[in-house]
């Protein structure tokens, strides 16, 4: 997929621990397509670019920079990735079957959204949602 450099968009970079070789969770849970990958000599992932229906994000191993860390370091995260989908319940179920942990089940909210929250196997929180 070619990037449109004339359009503004977010591309989150999700940090994982060093040594991870398998990120198939994202393909299995969300149908993500891998756009590119750079691996280390041991076959572990240095960085991978993935896309979910054109929405790009990156998976990156922890580097020597002190201000980046995986969610497991502090047993939490400062970010929850919002993923808008057509069928919240189906995506949540598929993600759970692929290895995610349900944090909050999908439900309708008074402010006009159906939302549910999962935690992926690497500790990243995803709010699966749609406007109703």
N, C-alpha and C positions, 0 to 999 in steps of 0.2 A: 504494500500500500504506500503510495507516494504521499508525503506530508504536504499540506497546503500551507505554505509559509505566509500567506496573506490572511490567515484566520487565527484568532486567539483561542487557545484551548488549554486545559490543564492536562498534565501528564505526570501523575504521581510516581515517585520513586520509592519503592518498598524495599527496606533493608532486611536482609537475611543473614544468618550466621555464616561464617566462612566454612567451606567444605560441603555445602549443599550441592547435590548433583541432580536431584529430581524436583522439578517444579510443575509436574504434570497435573497437580491439583487444579491449577487455573484453567487448563484445557478441559479437564473433567467436570469441574464445577460450573464454569461460566462459558465454555466454548471458546476460550481465548485462543487466538492464533499467534504462534511465535513468529515475529518479524525478523529478529536477528538474535545472535547469542555470541558472547565472547566467553571462552572457558579458560581456566587455569591449566597448568601442566598436568595436574592430577585429575582433570575432567570435571572439577567442580565449577560452578557458575561464578563468573566474575560479574557479568551484567547480561540481562536478557530484555529484549523489548517485546512486549505482547500487546495484542489488540483485542478488545471485546466489541464487536460490531463497529469498528472504526475508532473506538475510544482507546487511546494508547496509554500504557503504563510500563514502568520498568521495574525489574527485580535486580537488586544490586547487593553484592556481598559487602559486609562491613569492611571498611578500610581503616587506615591509621588516623583518620579525622576524628577528633574527640566528640564532636557534636552530632554525629550520626550513630545510631544504635538500633538494634532489633528490638521489637516490643518485649521480648523475654527478659531483657536486661533489667527492666524496672517493673515487670509483670503488668504492663499496660502500654498505652500509646497516647500520643497527643493528637492523633488524627483518626477519624473514622471515614473510610472511603464510601461515598454514596454512589450506588449503582442503580440507575433507573432502568427498569425492565417492564415488559408488557405483563408478565405473570409472576408476581412476587412469590406466591406459594410454591410454584413449580421450581423457580430458581433456588429458593431456599432449600427445598427438599433435595434437589440435585447436588447442591453444595454440601449439605450434611452427609449425603451418601458418598460424596467424594472425600470426606474427611474433616469438614468444618464442624465446629461446635455451635449449637444454637445458643445465643445469649438472650434474645427476646423473640418470642414467636411473632409471626406476621399478624398485624391487626390494623383495623381502620381507625384513624384519628380524626377528631373534630376539625382539625385544620386542613383536612382534605387530602390526606395522604394515607396509603397503605404501606406500612413499613415493618420490617423485621431485621434483627441484627444477628450476624454470625461472626465467629472468629475463625480465621483460616489456620491451617496447621503451622504457620510460621508466626502466629500471634497477632496478625493484622485484623482489625475490625472492619466489617463491611456492613453498611446499612442498605439492604435490598429494598427498593421502594418504587412506587408509582403514584402519580397524582390521580385521585379518583373524582 
